[in-house]
Amino acid sequence: MTKSWHLSRRTLLRGVGAAVTLPWLEAMLPAQGKVNRPPLRVAFIYHPIGAEATAWKGSRGEGRDFQLSPTLAALEPVKDSLLVLDGLNGRGHPPGGHMGAASVYLSSATRGRTDTWGAETAATLDQVLAERVSRGTPLRSLELSCNSVGRNMHSRYVSWRAPGVPNGLETDPREVFARMFGDPQGDLYRRSVLDVVGEDARQLPLNLGQGDQRRLDEYLESVRTLERHITAFEHDAGRRPAPNMNRPQGVPASLTAYLRLMGDLMVLAFQTDMTRVVTLLFGDDANEETYGRRLVDCGIDRAQFTGRVENRYLDFGHHSCTHDPVPTRLMIQAYDRWYVEQLRYVLERLRASREGNGNLLDHSIIVYGCGNNGSGWVGHGTRDVACLLAGRGGGLLRRTGRQVQFANNTPLSNLWLTLAQLAGVERREFGVSTGALTGLG
């Protein structure tokens, strides 16, 4: 169909002190009918503490015969978009166990290349990709974390610009939202950003087709809903007592809401093309807040462990369980399933956002995993770490919905090299890689 009206991909709805980027619309296709594919997005979602291997492993088959392991069972609704990768080994940790796992996760920094603190750090994959993938977007990348306290930077940061130079973390949903949409009249949350850009929002639909009008309405409603969620989240947070820094406490629903709200912000960043590269930490690897998350904090029913786990363990935090893994293994597996449920929420939100001939998940590559694994002292080993991909990357990953087994001792950094090459980055090695992976495309 020949169009007489064309909308720029960089069009903003503007108001005093605020601007809202639009989602991808058919009106952004060139009038001459040239193909204008939605851009690639890449996100790295980090699973903290480490995964319990005996329940994570076990996915088998592909297509209709694809069966997920017990830990991944919650991903059944989106399994056709998954690649479950087994056999990848994380880079060995620096001294101090998994205290430094986060800092080497996306860099696989070569041994002996230390920063001024004596840790081995290097530029991470997200930053390498951002240089190419996020060209022309307002933000080069976005670094989100669901852990607001901590002193050890090598356990808090997975995104590094250079050796010894981590990217900052956004932990406050309000600040993330303001960073993307501005702060009209210094009071963003008492006056909706959509009210500020209202005139532009009212005029634009006059030139759009019915499909684009529907997409625009859905998008603007998602922005307003997110504003309401942030307000509700902060109102609830204000009623909670000040956290005990040695062992953070919290209302179970609030922790789930926190992770999902940060996931919503990630989806919105992709939907608006604010950035195309995001790291989202569901928690970190060595700080009090994540360490101390208990069953009750995650909304996990303790009753399921009656007669299966001694009562004295039921108030153990997630990390404490990993130091006594035999009697607490069922609890560790429950924590892992809970984190996977939050991942499913994010993936379903991406899939529900229509774009072009598909959806955001189709045009994205979401990496979910951690730098630790184990079946003995859980969370402190690096062999065969938990890892999966979700999404099709706009066709870069053509055969999803299956488990892929790699040979023993295959470095995780081979996956990082492969993703870089798929995204068009000319690179022959990454960290301690030994070559690109085969069988992903």
Steps between C-alpha positions, in 0.01 A plus 500: 500500500634844403492748784485878461594568861812379678592513868863519609626226734640779720164679542428609858186616674617818668390719786660742743778305671407161356519296182356157423657281233249313285487123448571349159207577266422405142494871416876496556550279195649694208237621256674324211438166669858408589542247780553668836537223753465568871839529670674228699478528879720308742450458875702314759292396803715379787394223738671564837681264740517213252265229374456151645610274217304180565164674444612757239648234272284249323327689216479272197388496139364766271178620343196311625728258686683776686475427873622749759687409818324544839659841565404630156148356495346845554623597152264252331284782349805645319707186442472532122722810530769334716843354446612320817880474488677225695871441540631857508761575765530842661838656551657390825447746782768724644598430864200529730260249349200641319559847649646600164278291272296795373803701392631226269161371382467704179869559441663162569805718563828327437693397810766734625337815356419669828352840577624732773311293762677182395195347329493378142261723308454608138243659270186287501296362211206733556727800446660346192152443355374843602767666287334352192145401590399822682626748245253788473310423820478752788674263742797283410390238753297465817623326815228393743533318832247368750748531786533847650775442758850362490863590541683254273499640148642181348191313612251777418590590143479281190542792257851650465619766257866410548726324752417639843222723365147366567189663361270652757187318616141622502315348796215750547207453257407867533846614392505256208166631378611864536821425315301374204219755497632807676353691793239752386484799736707306752200290607472209259296268720223735604437589139508224244761537230220422254308804619806714430535373142123474458452732200754312290342172609155621389614627160712205390220238461330718236764385250530134602332189369279287721779252584738778601229676702444178695875457563533863608203471739643180652842661539374821662284299737804292596688821585213624718464158665871498578468843662223363721705192590797714602279719718340195665836331550649805671191558715529142625875537552440806717296291744772242551740533794858601429683186386744320725819524296636177644193309387258698287134445570206576271142421407500197264286665236724805494809304398312334216354836399848656507649245261201517268493879503865513397413248229219729383750785474731283291213415265404867477860598417491254209149596395590868476841428345653697787782246489555159346731353762400437862647313794250408772621342823234318699755518782874491547758252627640630826288761676263491791170570327517216249676263741225537757196438277291235675210286389253745649665794322451328165142397575596131498263283708691339786232234541630310196814413698321352801653162575755549220727768649575545869319799650826659615595563136178665388614849595838462331578761239574382147878532539503326840328205335781471245748453786295208634362365173418140585217560751384819322517384137121512454498859625782600264306350211192697607701825498626417151145431376383831648764693305402311184137603559612864496683432175182355351315819593754711308497271197121501485500880520741513206289255303183700569652813346427482128753636256507467122397151398582361842572619851784636712608153608532395136737790439704456818760267645457461876782324682414356841758339721759535772870468562461216753361152508540180696347184637717481809588835650232675300575837347877488530609303196536615141466176307196459276337824613129564455431676172216545253408730214152628426375672185597469137709814454307604190592171332857466628385202709282301263459167681373576848295273724774248578785395726856529369775287651862611471813299566651507847729793577344728237560856627200722561701769324453303177133596529596866552719486188216339303245763605742779411552353154125447447446868581752599236800571723823400328681306766699175507529450875337610821663456838608138531297382200630220280268561205141574403223252580327304226137397499336818630391664173 
